[in-house]
Amino acid sequence: MSRVRRIENQFFDKFAELAHEVAACAETFDALVRNWPASVNDISKVKDYEVKCDAIMRETLTLLENSFITPFDREDIDHLVRELDHIADGMDNVSARFNLYDIDNMRPEALQMADLILRASKELSELFDHFENFKKDPVVREKMHTIGTIEDEGDTVSRQGLASLFRDTTDAIEVIKWKSLIDTLENTVDSCKAVANVVRSVLVKNA
C-alpha cells in the first residue's frame, strides 16, 4: 500500500469511527427517552458518548493539521467531522435538559424525534462504512437520500409538535421548556442532514 493511500485510509477510518460512536450514542439516547424517568441515570451514558465523539473529532482535526495529503478538500473534512460531532452534542444537550427542566413525562414528539435521530444516525454509520469508495459505491448516495427523507419527517414532527404544544398546554413554563426541547431535537435531526450535505458536496467536487 502506498504512503498516500495509508494516510487517506486514516481519515476514512476516523470518519467511520466517529459515525459509529454517534450511532451508539443515538441508541442510548433513544432508550433514555423511551424509558424516562426511570432512565435518568443514563444521562451520564449519553455524556460519555459525547465526550468520545469530541475526542475523535479532535484527533481527526489534528490529523488534518499535520497531513499534507488529504482524500478531499480540507475544508470539507473539517466541516464533516464537526457536523458529525454536533449530532452527539445535540443528544447530550437534550438529555441534560430533561433533568434540568424536571421533565416528568415525555411528549410523543420527543419519542418520534429520538427515533428519527436513531434512524438517521444508523444510516450515517452505514454510509461511512462505504465512504472510502464514495466515487463508485452506490450505498453512499442511497444513504444520503434516506437521511434527507428522515430530515423531512423531522420537520413535520416538529411543526405538529409545536402546534399541539401551543394549542393544548396552558402552563407557560411547560410551553417554554418543551419548545426549547423540540427545537433542539429538530436541530439534532438537521445535523444529520448537514452531514449528508457535506458528503454531497464532496461527491460533486470529486465527480
PyMOL commands that place a pseudoatom at each C-alpha (Angstrom):
pseudoatom trace, name=CA, resn=MET, resi=1, chain=A, elem=C, hetatm=0, pos=[0.000, 0.000, 0.000]
pseudoatom trace, name=CA, resn=SER, resi=2, chain=A, elem=C, hetatm=0, pos=[1.357, 3.427, -0.923]
pseudoatom trace, name=CA, resn=ARG, resi=3, chain=A, elem=C, hetatm=0, pos=[2.062, 6.081, 1.686]
pseudoatom trace, name=CA, resn=VAL, resi=4, chain=A, elem=C, hetatm=0, pos=[-0.642, 8.315, 0.170]
pseudoatom trace, name=CA, resn=ARG, resi=5, chain=A, elem=C, hetatm=0, pos=[-3.202, 5.538, 0.459]
pseudoatom trace, name=CA, resn=ARG, resi=6, chain=A, elem=C, hetatm=0, pos=[-2.250, 4.837, 4.067]
pseudoatom trace, name=CA, resn=ILE, resi=7, chain=A, elem=C, hetatm=0, pos=[-2.766, 8.485, 5.006]
pseudoatom trace, name=CA, resn=GLU, resi=8, chain=A, elem=C, hetatm=0, pos=[-6.109, 8.665, 3.199]
pseudoatom trace, name=CA, resn=ASN, resi=9, chain=A, elem=C, hetatm=0, pos=[-7.238, 5.493, 4.979]
pseudoatom trace, name=CA, resn=GLN, resi=10, chain=A, elem=C, hetatm=0, pos=[-6.570, 7.122, 8.340]
pseudoatom trace, name=CA, resn=PHE, resi=11, chain=A, elem=C, hetatm=0, pos=[-9.138, 9.795, 7.533]
pseudoatom trace, name=CA, resn=PHE, resi=12, chain=A, elem=C, hetatm=0, pos=[-11.771, 7.331, 6.346]
pseudoatom trace, name=CA, resn=ASP, resi=13, chain=A, elem=C, hetatm=0, pos=[-11.177, 5.212, 9.458]
pseudoatom trace, name=CA, resn=LYS, resi=14, chain=A, elem=C, hetatm=0, pos=[-11.748, 8.271, 11.657]
pseudoatom trace, name=CA, resn=PHE, resi=15, chain=A, elem=C, hetatm=0, pos=[-14.944, 9.226, 9.828]
pseudoatom trace, name=CA, resn=ALA, resi=16, chain=A, elem=C, hetatm=0, pos=[-16.312, 5.710, 10.334]
pseudoatom trace, name=CA, resn=GLU, resi=17, chain=A, elem=C, hetatm=0, pos=[-15.207, 5.579, 13.972]
pseudoatom trace, name=CA, resn=LEU, resi=18, chain=A, elem=C, hetatm=0, pos=[-16.942, 8.867, 14.734]
pseudoatom trace, name=CA, resn=ALA, resi=19, chain=A, elem=C, hetatm=0, pos=[-20.112, 7.854, 12.882]
pseudoatom trace, name=CA, resn=HIS, resi=20, chain=A, elem=C, hetatm=0, pos=[-20.245, 4.553, 14.792]
pseudoatom trace, name=CA, resn=GLU, resi=21, chain=A, elem=C, hetatm=0, pos=[-19.955, 6.371, 18.129]
pseudoatom trace, name=CA, resn=VAL, resi=22, chain=A, elem=C, hetatm=0, pos=[-22.717, 8.778, 17.102]
pseudoatom trace, name=CA, resn=ALA, resi=23, chain=A, elem=C, hetatm=0, pos=[-24.959, 5.819, 16.244]
pseudoatom trace, name=CA, resn=ALA, resi=24, chain=A, elem=C, hetatm=0, pos=[-24.175, 4.163, 19.590]
pseudoatom trace, name=CA, resn=CYS, resi=25, chain=A, elem=C, hetatm=0, pos=[-24.991, 7.433, 21.337]
pseudoatom trace, name=CA, resn=ALA, resi=26, chain=A, elem=C, hetatm=0, pos=[-28.303, 7.543, 19.466]
pseudoatom trace, name=CA, resn=GLU, resi=27, chain=A, elem=C, hetatm=0, pos=[-29.141, 4.016, 20.649]
pseudoatom trace, name=CA, resn=THR, resi=28, chain=A, elem=C, hetatm=0, pos=[-28.600, 5.089, 24.258]
pseudoatom trace, name=CA, resn=PHE, resi=29, chain=A, elem=C, hetatm=0, pos=[-30.444, 8.364, 23.773]
pseudoatom trace, name=CA, resn=ASP, resi=30, chain=A, elem=C, hetatm=0, pos=[-33.463, 6.636, 22.215]
pseudoatom trace, name=CA, resn=ALA, resi=31, chain=A, elem=C, hetatm=0, pos=[-33.646, 4.202, 25.141]
pseudoatom trace, name=CA, resn=LEU, resi=32, chain=A, elem=C, hetatm=0, pos=[-33.316, 7.092, 27.599]
pseudoatom trace, name=CA, resn=VAL, resi=33, chain=A, elem=C, hetatm=0, pos=[-36.255, 8.926, 26.021]
pseudoatom trace, name=CA, resn=ARG, resi=34, chain=A, elem=C, hetatm=0, pos=[-38.453, 5.821, 25.855]
pseudoatom trace, name=CA, resn=ASN, resi=35, chain=A, elem=C, hetatm=0, pos=[-37.798, 4.773, 29.451]
pseudoatom trace, name=CA, resn=TRP, resi=36, chain=A, elem=C, hetatm=0, pos=[-37.904, 8.232, 31.078]
pseudoatom trace, name=CA, resn=PRO, resi=37, chain=A, elem=C, hetatm=0, pos=[-37.903, 8.960, 34.009]
pseudoatom trace, name=CA, resn=ALA, resi=38, chain=A, elem=C, hetatm=0, pos=[-36.612, 5.541, 35.091]
pseudoatom trace, name=CA, resn=SER, resi=39, chain=A, elem=C, hetatm=0, pos=[-33.660, 6.081, 32.733]
pseudoatom trace, name=CA, resn=VAL, resi=40, chain=A, elem=C, hetatm=0, pos=[-32.464, 9.311, 34.370]
pseudoatom trace, name=CA, resn=ASN, resi=41, chain=A, elem=C, hetatm=0, pos=[-29.120, 7.725, 35.296]
pseudoatom trace, name=CA, resn=ASP, resi=42, chain=A, elem=C, hetatm=0, pos=[-28.462, 7.058, 31.612]
pseudoatom trace, name=CA, resn=ILE, resi=43, chain=A, elem=C, hetatm=0, pos=[-27.878, 10.781, 31.052]
pseudoatom trace, name=CA, resn=SER, resi=44, chain=A, elem=C, hetatm=0, pos=[-24.261, 10.131, 32.039]
pseudoatom trace, name=CA, resn=LYS, resi=45, chain=A, elem=C, hetatm=0, pos=[-24.005, 7.408, 29.372]
pseudoatom trace, name=CA, resn=VAL, resi=46, chain=A, elem=C, hetatm=0, pos=[-25.062, 9.874, 26.682]
pseudoatom trace, name=CA, resn=LYS, resi=47, chain=A, elem=C, hetatm=0, pos=[-22.473, 12.310, 28.047]
pseudoatom trace, name=CA, resn=ASP, resi=48, chain=A, elem=C, hetatm=0, pos=[-19.794, 9.608, 27.842]
pseudoatom trace, name=CA, resn=TYR, resi=49, chain=A, elem=C, hetatm=0, pos=[-20.539, 9.113, 24.148]
pseudoatom trace, name=CA, resn=GLU, resi=50, chain=A, elem=C, hetatm=0, pos=[-20.488, 12.863, 23.568]
pseudoatom trace, name=CA, resn=VAL, resi=51, chain=A, elem=C, hetatm=0, pos=[-17.044, 13.043, 25.178]
pseudoatom trace, name=CA, resn=LYS, resi=52, chain=A, elem=C, hetatm=0, pos=[-15.823, 10.151, 22.991]
pseudoatom trace, name=CA, resn=CYS, resi=53, chain=A, elem=C, hetatm=0, pos=[-17.107, 11.920, 19.898]
pseudoatom trace, name=CA, resn=ASP, resi=54, chain=A, elem=C, hetatm=0, pos=[-15.354, 15.135, 20.906]
pseudoatom trace, name=CA, resn=ALA, resi=55, chain=A, elem=C, hetatm=0, pos=[-12.108, 13.201, 21.302]
pseudoatom trace, name=CA, resn=ILE, resi=56, chain=A, elem=C, hetatm=0, pos=[-12.395, 11.542, 17.869]
pseudoatom trace, name=CA, resn=MET, resi=57, chain=A, elem=C, hetatm=0, pos=[-13.216, 14.896, 16.287]
pseudoatom trace, name=CA, resn=ARG, resi=58, chain=A, elem=C, hetatm=0, pos=[-10.108, 16.453, 17.851]
pseudoatom trace, name=CA, resn=GLU, resi=59, chain=A, elem=C, hetatm=0, pos=[-7.962, 13.513, 16.737]
pseudoatom trace, name=CA, resn=THR, resi=60, chain=A, elem=C, hetatm=0, pos=[-9.239, 13.889, 13.183]
pseudoatom trace, name=CA, resn=LEU, resi=61, chain=A, elem=C, hetatm=0, pos=[-8.628, 17.639, 13.150]
pseudoatom trace, name=CA, resn=THR, resi=62, chain=A, elem=C, hetatm=0, pos=[-5.108, 17.083, 14.490]
pseudoatom trace, name=CA, resn=LEU, resi=63, chain=A, elem=C, hetatm=0, pos=[-4.532, 14.563, 11.700]
pseudoatom trace, name=CA, resn=LEU, resi=64, chain=A, elem=C, hetatm=0, pos=[-5.809, 17.159, 9.248]
pseudoatom trace, name=CA, resn=GLU, resi=65, chain=A, elem=C, hetatm=0, pos=[-3.486, 19.832, 10.600]
pseudoatom trace, name=CA, resn=ASN, resi=66, chain=A, elem=C, hetatm=0, pos=[-0.465, 17.536, 10.341]
pseudoatom trace, name=CA, resn=SER, resi=67, chain=A, elem=C, hetatm=0, pos=[-1.213, 15.982, 6.942]
pseudoatom trace, name=CA, resn=PHE, resi=68, chain=A, elem=C, hetatm=0, pos=[-0.067, 17.437, 3.656]
pseudoatom trace, name=CA, resn=ILE, resi=69, chain=A, elem=C, hetatm=0, pos=[-2.113, 14.809, 1.822]
pseudoatom trace, name=CA, resn=THR, resi=70, chain=A, elem=C, hetatm=0, pos=[-5.894, 14.580, 2.288]
pseudoatom trace, name=CA, resn=PRO, resi=71, chain=A, elem=C, hetatm=0, pos=[-8.512, 12.456, 0.458]
pseudoatom trace, name=CA, resn=PHE, resi=72, chain=A, elem=C, hetatm=0, pos=[-10.566, 15.553, -0.459]
pseudoatom trace, name=CA, resn=ASP, resi=73, chain=A, elem=C, hetatm=0, pos=[-10.819, 19.267, 0.379]
pseudoatom trace, name=CA, resn=ARG, resi=74, chain=A, elem=C, hetatm=0, pos=[-9.523, 20.174, 3.824]
pseudoatom trace, name=CA, resn=GLU, resi=75, chain=A, elem=C, hetatm=0, pos=[-12.498, 22.458, 4.456]
pseudoatom trace, name=CA, resn=ASP, resi=76, chain=A, elem=C, hetatm=0, pos=[-14.917, 19.608, 3.775]
pseudoatom trace, name=CA, resn=ILE, resi=77, chain=A, elem=C, hetatm=0, pos=[-13.062, 17.293, 6.173]
pseudoatom trace, name=CA, resn=ASP, resi=78, chain=A, elem=C, hetatm=0, pos=[-13.231, 19.933, 8.892]
pseudoatom trace, name=CA, resn=HIS, resi=79, chain=A, elem=C, hetatm=0, pos=[-16.913, 20.576, 8.221]
pseudoatom trace, name=CA, resn=LEU, resi=80, chain=A, elem=C, hetatm=0, pos=[-17.738, 16.866, 8.076]
pseudoatom trace, name=CA, resn=VAL, resi=81, chain=A, elem=C, hetatm=0, pos=[-16.318, 15.907, 11.466]
pseudoatom trace, name=CA, resn=ARG, resi=82, chain=A, elem=C, hetatm=0, pos=[-17.716, 18.994, 13.177]
pseudoatom trace, name=CA, resn=GLU, resi=83, chain=A, elem=C, hetatm=0, pos=[-21.218, 18.282, 11.868]
pseudoatom trace, name=CA, resn=LEU, resi=84, chain=A, elem=C, hetatm=0, pos=[-20.981, 14.641, 12.974]
pseudoatom trace, name=CA, resn=ASP, resi=85, chain=A, elem=C, hetatm=0, pos=[-19.940, 15.809, 16.432]
pseudoatom trace, name=CA, resn=HIS, resi=86, chain=A, elem=C, hetatm=0, pos=[-22.888, 18.240, 16.519]
pseudoatom trace, name=CA, resn=ILE, resi=87, chain=A, elem=C, hetatm=0, pos=[-25.263, 15.259, 16.430]
pseudoatom trace, name=CA, resn=ALA, resi=88, chain=A, elem=C, hetatm=0, pos=[-23.813, 13.885, 19.670]
pseudoatom trace, name=CA, resn=ASP, resi=89, chain=A, elem=C, hetatm=0, pos=[-23.760, 17.390, 21.147]
pseudoatom trace, name=CA, resn=GLY, resi=90, chain=A, elem=C, hetatm=0, pos=[-27.472, 17.744, 20.430]
pseudoatom trace, name=CA, resn=MET, resi=91, chain=A, elem=C, hetatm=0, pos=[-28.382, 14.482, 22.135]
pseudoatom trace, name=CA, resn=ASP, resi=92, chain=A, elem=C, hetatm=0, pos=[-26.256, 15.374, 25.153]
pseudoatom trace, name=CA, resn=ASN, resi=93, chain=A, elem=C, hetatm=0, pos=[-27.863, 18.806, 25.320]
pseudoatom trace, name=CA, resn=VAL, resi=94, chain=A, elem=C, hetatm=0, pos=[-31.406, 17.414, 25.242]
pseudoatom trace, name=CA, resn=SER, resi=95, chain=A, elem=C, hetatm=0, pos=[-30.776, 14.609, 27.727]
pseudoatom trace, name=CA, resn=ALA, resi=96, chain=A, elem=C, hetatm=0, pos=[-29.261, 17.062, 30.221]
pseudoatom trace, name=CA, resn=ARG, resi=97, chain=A, elem=C, hetatm=0, pos=[-32.247, 19.383, 29.836]
pseudoatom trace, name=CA, resn=PHE, resi=98, chain=A, elem=C, hetatm=0, pos=[-34.711, 16.604, 30.629]
pseudoatom trace, name=CA, resn=ASN, resi=99, chain=A, elem=C, hetatm=0, pos=[-33.242, 16.555, 34.121]
pseudoatom trace, name=CA, resn=LEU, resi=100, chain=A, elem=C, hetatm=0, pos=[-32.595, 20.300, 34.333]
pseudoatom trace, name=CA, resn=TYR, resi=101, chain=A, elem=C, hetatm=0, pos=[-36.180, 21.093, 33.334]
pseudoatom trace, name=CA, resn=ASP, resi=102, chain=A, elem=C, hetatm=0, pos=[-37.557, 18.470, 35.743]
pseudoatom trace, name=CA, resn=ILE, resi=103, chain=A, elem=C, hetatm=0, pos=[-39.479, 16.707, 32.980]
pseudoatom trace, name=CA, resn=ASP, resi=104, chain=A, elem=C, hetatm=0, pos=[-41.957, 14.157, 34.347]
pseudoatom trace, name=CA, resn=ASN, resi=105, chain=A, elem=C, hetatm=0, pos=[-43.467, 12.702, 31.179]
pseudoatom trace, name=CA, resn=MET, resi=106, chain=A, elem=C, hetatm=0, pos=[-42.264, 12.518, 27.601]
pseudoatom trace, name=CA, resn=ARG, resi=107, chain=A, elem=C, hetatm=0, pos=[-44.331, 14.142, 24.908]
pseudoatom trace, name=CA, resn=PRO, resi=108, chain=A, elem=C, hetatm=0, pos=[-44.933, 11.954, 21.826]
pseudoatom trace, name=CA, resn=GLU, resi=109, chain=A, elem=C, hetatm=0, pos=[-42.859, 14.323, 19.679]
pseudoatom trace, name=CA, resn=ALA, resi=110, chain=A, elem=C, hetatm=0, pos=[-39.786, 13.561, 21.774]
pseudoatom trace, name=CA, resn=LEU, resi=111, chain=A, elem=C, hetatm=0, pos=[-40.268, 9.832, 21.227]
pseudoatom trace, name=CA, resn=GLN, resi=112, chain=A, elem=C, hetatm=0, pos=[-40.700, 10.355, 17.497]
pseudoatom trace, name=CA, resn=MET, resi=113, chain=A, elem=C, hetatm=0, pos=[-37.697, 12.657, 17.195]
pseudoatom trace, name=CA, resn=ALA, resi=114, chain=A, elem=C, hetatm=0, pos=[-35.468, 10.299, 19.181]
pseudoatom trace, name=CA, resn=ASP, resi=115, chain=A, elem=C, hetatm=0, pos=[-36.437, 7.536, 16.761]
pseudoatom trace, name=CA, resn=LEU, resi=116, chain=A, elem=C, hetatm=0, pos=[-35.641, 9.761, 13.768]
pseudoatom trace, name=CA, resn=ILE, resi=117, chain=A, elem=C, hetatm=0, pos=[-32.243, 10.655, 15.228]
pseudoatom trace, name=CA, resn=LEU, resi=118, chain=A, elem=C, hetatm=0, pos=[-31.532, 6.966, 15.754]
pseudoatom trace, name=CA, resn=ARG, resi=119, chain=A, elem=C, hetatm=0, pos=[-32.601, 6.059, 12.225]
pseudoatom trace, name=CA, resn=ALA, resi=120, chain=A, elem=C, hetatm=0, pos=[-30.556, 8.851, 10.653]
pseudoatom trace, name=CA, resn=SER, resi=121, chain=A, elem=C, hetatm=0, pos=[-27.513, 8.015, 12.777]
pseudoatom trace, name=CA, resn=LYS, resi=122, chain=A, elem=C, hetatm=0, pos=[-27.654, 4.375, 11.707]
pseudoatom trace, name=CA, resn=GLU, resi=123, chain=A, elem=C, hetatm=0, pos=[-27.862, 5.468, 8.070]
pseudoatom trace, name=CA, resn=LEU, resi=124, chain=A, elem=C, hetatm=0, pos=[-24.801, 7.669, 8.569]
pseudoatom trace, name=CA, resn=SER, resi=125, chain=A, elem=C, hetatm=0, pos=[-22.905, 4.832, 10.213]
pseudoatom trace, name=CA, resn=GLU, resi=126, chain=A, elem=C, hetatm=0, pos=[-23.580, 2.623, 7.194]
pseudoatom trace, name=CA, resn=LEU, resi=127, chain=A, elem=C, hetatm=0, pos=[-22.744, 5.456, 4.795]
pseudoatom trace, name=CA, resn=PHE, resi=128, chain=A, elem=C, hetatm=0, pos=[-19.321, 5.936, 6.333]
pseudoatom trace, name=CA, resn=ASP, resi=129, chain=A, elem=C, hetatm=0, pos=[-18.635, 2.211, 6.205]
pseudoatom trace, name=CA, resn=HIS, resi=130, chain=A, elem=C, hetatm=0, pos=[-18.753, 2.686, 2.415]
pseudoatom trace, name=CA, resn=PHE, resi=131, chain=A, elem=C, hetatm=0, pos=[-17.354, 6.211, 2.203]
pseudoatom trace, name=CA, resn=GLU, resi=132, chain=A, elem=C, hetatm=0, pos=[-13.819, 5.192, 1.246]
pseudoatom trace, name=CA, resn=ASN, resi=133, chain=A, elem=C, hetatm=0, pos=[-15.180, 4.348, -2.212]
pseudoatom trace, name=CA, resn=PHE, resi=134, chain=A, elem=C, hetatm=0, pos=[-17.552, 7.324, -2.398]
pseudoatom trace, name=CA, resn=LYS, resi=135, chain=A, elem=C, hetatm=0, pos=[-16.903, 7.891, -6.103]
pseudoatom trace, name=CA, resn=LYS, resi=136, chain=A, elem=C, hetatm=0, pos=[-18.253, 4.466, -7.062]
pseudoatom trace, name=CA, resn=ASP, resi=137, chain=A, elem=C, hetatm=0, pos=[-20.196, 2.926, -4.177]
pseudoatom trace, name=CA, resn=PRO, resi=138, chain=A, elem=C, hetatm=0, pos=[-23.974, 3.421, -4.723]
pseudoatom trace, name=CA, resn=VAL, resi=139, chain=A, elem=C, hetatm=0, pos=[-24.643, 2.906, -0.994]
pseudoatom trace, name=CA, resn=VAL, resi=140, chain=A, elem=C, hetatm=0, pos=[-23.271, 6.389, -0.265]
pseudoatom trace, name=CA, resn=ARG, resi=141, chain=A, elem=C, hetatm=0, pos=[-25.859, 8.119, -2.454]
pseudoatom trace, name=CA, resn=GLU, resi=142, chain=A, elem=C, hetatm=0, pos=[-28.609, 5.782, -1.255]
pseudoatom trace, name=CA, resn=LYS, resi=143, chain=A, elem=C, hetatm=0, pos=[-27.946, 6.657, 2.383]
pseudoatom trace, name=CA, resn=MET, resi=144, chain=A, elem=C, hetatm=0, pos=[-27.768, 10.374, 1.589]
pseudoatom trace, name=CA, resn=HIS, resi=145, chain=A, elem=C, hetatm=0, pos=[-31.243, 10.201, 0.058]
pseudoatom trace, name=CA, resn=THR, resi=146, chain=A, elem=C, hetatm=0, pos=[-32.666, 8.263, 3.020]
pseudoatom trace, name=CA, resn=ILE, resi=147, chain=A, elem=C, hetatm=0, pos=[-31.249, 10.767, 5.518]
pseudoatom trace, name=CA, resn=GLY, resi=148, chain=A, elem=C, hetatm=0, pos=[-32.868, 13.601, 3.569]
pseudoatom trace, name=CA, resn=THR, resi=149, chain=A, elem=C, hetatm=0, pos=[-36.227, 11.824, 3.822]
pseudoatom trace, name=CA, resn=ILE, resi=150, chain=A, elem=C, hetatm=0, pos=[-35.776, 11.340, 7.576]
pseudoatom trace, name=CA, resn=GLU, resi=151, chain=A, elem=C, hetatm=0, pos=[-34.995, 15.039, 7.994]
pseudoatom trace, name=CA, resn=ASP, resi=152, chain=A, elem=C, hetatm=0, pos=[-38.213, 15.898, 6.142]
pseudoatom trace, name=CA, resn=GLU, resi=153, chain=A, elem=C, hetatm=0, pos=[-40.085, 13.692, 8.622]
pseudoatom trace, name=CA, resn=GLY, resi=154, chain=A, elem=C, hetatm=0, pos=[-38.386, 15.580, 11.441]
pseudoatom trace, name=CA, resn=ASP, resi=155, chain=A, elem=C, hetatm=0, pos=[-39.646, 18.909, 10.105]
pseudoatom trace, name=CA, resn=THR, resi=156, chain=A, elem=C, hetatm=0, pos=[-43.195, 17.553, 10.072]
pseudoatom trace, name=CA, resn=VAL, resi=157, chain=A, elem=C, hetatm=0, pos=[-42.967, 16.115, 13.589]
pseudoatom trace, name=CA, resn=SER, resi=158, chain=A, elem=C, hetatm=0, pos=[-41.522, 19.370, 14.905]
pseudoatom trace, name=CA, resn=ARG, resi=159, chain=A, elem=C, hetatm=0, pos=[-44.230, 21.548, 13.323]
pseudoatom trace, name=CA, resn=GLN, resi=160, chain=A, elem=C, hetatm=0, pos=[-47.022, 19.274, 14.514]
pseudoatom trace, name=CA, resn=GLY, resi=161, chain=A, elem=C, hetatm=0, pos=[-45.491, 19.001, 17.971]
pseudoatom trace, name=CA, resn=LEU, resi=162, chain=A, elem=C, hetatm=0, pos=[-45.204, 22.757, 18.391]
pseudoatom trace, name=CA, resn=ALA, resi=163, chain=A, elem=C, hetatm=0, pos=[-48.781, 23.245, 17.164]
pseudoatom trace, name=CA, resn=SER, resi=164, chain=A, elem=C, hetatm=0, pos=[-50.016, 20.696, 19.693]
pseudoatom trace, name=CA, resn=LEU, resi=165, chain=A, elem=C, hetatm=0, pos=[-47.911, 22.258, 22.449]
pseudoatom trace, name=CA, resn=PHE, resi=166, chain=A, elem=C, hetatm=0, pos=[-49.251, 25.769, 21.866]
pseudoatom trace, name=CA, resn=ARG, resi=167, chain=A, elem=C, hetatm=0, pos=[-52.827, 24.534, 21.437]
pseudoatom trace, name=CA, resn=ASP, resi=168, chain=A, elem=C, hetatm=0, pos=[-53.124, 22.148, 24.354]
pseudoatom trace, name=CA, resn=THR, resi=169, chain=A, elem=C, hetatm=0, pos=[-50.704, 23.382, 27.048]
pseudoatom trace, name=CA, resn=THR, resi=170, chain=A, elem=C, hetatm=0, pos=[-51.859, 26.197, 29.309]
pseudoatom trace, name=CA, resn=ASP, resi=171, chain=A, elem=C, hetatm=0, pos=[-48.833, 26.250, 31.619]
pseudoatom trace, name=CA, resn=ALA, resi=172, chain=A, elem=C, hetatm=0, pos=[-46.477, 28.859, 30.146]
pseudoatom trace, name=CA, resn=ILE, resi=173, chain=A, elem=C, hetatm=0, pos=[-43.420, 27.324, 31.828]
pseudoatom trace, name=CA, resn=GLU, resi=174, chain=A, elem=C, hetatm=0, pos=[-44.175, 23.950, 30.277]
pseudoatom trace, name=CA, resn=VAL, resi=175, chain=A, elem=C, hetatm=0, pos=[-44.531, 25.604, 26.878]
pseudoatom trace, name=CA, resn=ILE, resi=176, chain=A, elem=C, hetatm=0, pos=[-41.138, 27.269, 27.253]
pseudoatom trace, name=CA, resn=LYS, resi=177, chain=A, elem=C, hetatm=0, pos=[-39.486, 24.031, 28.361]
pseudoatom trace, name=CA, resn=TRP, resi=178, chain=A, elem=C, hetatm=0, pos=[-40.905, 21.892, 25.604]
pseudoatom trace, name=CA, resn=LYS, resi=179, chain=A, elem=C, hetatm=0, pos=[-40.409, 24.450, 22.845]
pseudoatom trace, name=CA, resn=SER, resi=180, chain=A, elem=C, hetatm=0, pos=[-36.723, 24.506, 23.776]
pseudoatom trace, name=CA, resn=LEU, resi=181, chain=A, elem=C, hetatm=0, pos=[-36.556, 20.693, 23.754]
pseudoatom trace, name=CA, resn=ILE, resi=182, chain=A, elem=C, hetatm=0, pos=[-38.435, 20.265, 20.477]
pseudoatom trace, name=CA, resn=ASP, resi=183, chain=A, elem=C, hetatm=0, pos=[-36.289, 22.913, 18.785]
pseudoatom trace, name=CA, resn=THR, resi=184, chain=A, elem=C, hetatm=0, pos=[-33.086, 21.215, 19.938]
pseudoatom trace, name=CA, resn=LEU, resi=185, chain=A, elem=C, hetatm=0, pos=[-34.333, 17.802, 18.867]
pseudoatom trace, name=CA, resn=GLU, resi=186, chain=A, elem=C, hetatm=0, pos=[-35.150, 19.188, 15.423]
pseudoatom trace, name=CA, resn=ASN, resi=187, chain=A, elem=C, hetatm=0, pos=[-31.713, 20.810, 15.214]
pseudoatom trace, name=CA, resn=THR, resi=188, chain=A, elem=C, hetatm=0, pos=[-30.159, 17.436, 16.001]
pseudoatom trace, name=CA, resn=VAL, resi=189, chain=A, elem=C, hetatm=0, pos=[-32.044, 15.777, 13.143]
pseudoatom trace, name=CA, resn=ASP, resi=190, chain=A, elem=C, hetatm=0, pos=[-30.972, 18.702, 10.965]
pseudoatom trace, name=CA, resn=SER, resi=191, chain=A, elem=C, hetatm=0, pos=[-27.350, 17.991, 11.908]
pseudoatom trace, name=CA, resn=CYS, resi=192, chain=A, elem=C, hetatm=0, pos=[-27.716, 14.512, 10.399]
pseudoatom trace, name=CA, resn=LYS, resi=193, chain=A, elem=C, hetatm=0, pos=[-28.873, 16.116, 7.143]
pseudoatom trace, name=CA, resn=ALA, resi=194, chain=A, elem=C, hetatm=0, pos=[-25.986, 18.594, 7.372]
pseudoatom trace, name=CA, resn=VAL, resi=195, chain=A, elem=C, hetatm=0, pos=[-23.521, 15.696, 7.370]
pseudoatom trace, name=CA, resn=ALA, resi=196, chain=A, elem=C, hetatm=0, pos=[-25.223, 14.243, 4.293]
pseudoatom trace, name=CA, resn=ASN, resi=197, chain=A, elem=C, hetatm=0, pos=[-24.997, 17.663, 2.630]
pseudoatom trace, name=CA, resn=VAL, resi=198, chain=A, elem=C, hetatm=0, pos=[-21.234, 17.766, 3.196]
pseudoatom trace, name=CA, resn=VAL, resi=199, chain=A, elem=C, hetatm=0, pos=[-20.966, 14.298, 1.676]
pseudoatom trace, name=CA, resn=ARG, resi=200, chain=A, elem=C, hetatm=0, pos=[-22.975, 15.532, -1.303]
pseudoatom trace, name=CA, resn=SER, resi=201, chain=A, elem=C, hetatm=0, pos=[-20.555, 18.430, -1.701]
pseudoatom trace, name=CA, resn=VAL, resi=202, chain=A, elem=C, hetatm=0, pos=[-17.610, 16.027, -1.656]
pseudoatom trace, name=CA, resn=LEU, resi=203, chain=A, elem=C, hetatm=0, pos=[-19.232, 13.889, -4.349]
pseudoatom trace, name=CA, resn=VAL, resi=204, chain=A, elem=C, hetatm=0, pos=[-19.921, 16.896, -6.580]
pseudoatom trace, name=CA, resn=LYS, resi=205, chain=A, elem=C, hetatm=0, pos=[-16.410, 18.285, -6.230]
pseudoatom trace, name=CA, resn=ASN, resi=206, chain=A, elem=C, hetatm=0, pos=[-14.812, 14.923, -6.955]
pseudoatom trace, name=CA, resn=ALA, resi=207, chain=A, elem=C, hetatm=0, pos=[-17.129, 13.756, -9.766]
for i in range(1, 207): cmd.bond("trace and resi %d" % i, "trace and resi %d" % (i + 1))
show_as sticks, trace
zoom trace
